[in-house]
Amino acid sequence: KNEVEQSPQNLTAQEGEFITINCSYSVGISALHWLQQHPGGGIVSLFMLSSGKKKHGRLIATINIQEKHSSLHITASHPRDSAVYICAARSGNTPLVFGKGTRLSVIA
Amino acid sequence: NAGVTQTPKFRVLKTGQSMTLLCAQDMNHEYMYWYRQDPGMGLRLIHYSVGEGTTAKGEVPDGYNVSRLKKQNFLLGLESAAPSQTSVYFCASGEETQYFGPGTRLLVL
């Protein structure tokens, strides 16, 4: 079974800082997902990637298949970015396995 | 377009009571999922379905049953609730990208 680990568990940043959240997984994957859980509880998908890098606004996701590692970067962080960020990995046709999440607080 | 909806939003049960959580999606997705989320743990898959009339066990299926009689609906049942089933339950649909419902907060006393 794939094990998905995220670091850090909690992160506090000042507005404007560059933020990196890390995700590592134990076995080869077909896709890696990043999700955001808002303070109110809603969960939305941010990225799905299997190689390279994807960018959406101030969010950038990268993956290194050889090292079994992915990062989520937030540039010019803002208090509205405060949320729990969740990494999830899929191997072949098996269901997603989720990390425990990284709780981000951005202070103005 | 409502996306994924869940009913109810919140429920309190006594140990031994039964209940059904309803998930509905209007995106014509084949795949649907039920997860539970507990403090300090990631989302854990309870059961899932790859199409109407099919169901499969996930990581933590014990104490739960599911049915997918219609493509748009996925029901999660608790036959005899236990305090260990106190959790927030999320439904999701979609194969590549998953779309989540707003969650159901369940408290079992």
Interface residues (C-beta under 8 A of the other chain):
Chain A: V4 A31 H33 G41 G42 I43 V44 S45 M48 I86 A88 P95 L96 V97 F98 G99 K100 G101
Chain B: Y33 G40 M41 G42 L43 R44 L45 Y48 G58 V88 F90 A92 E96 T97 Q98 Y99 F100 P102 G103
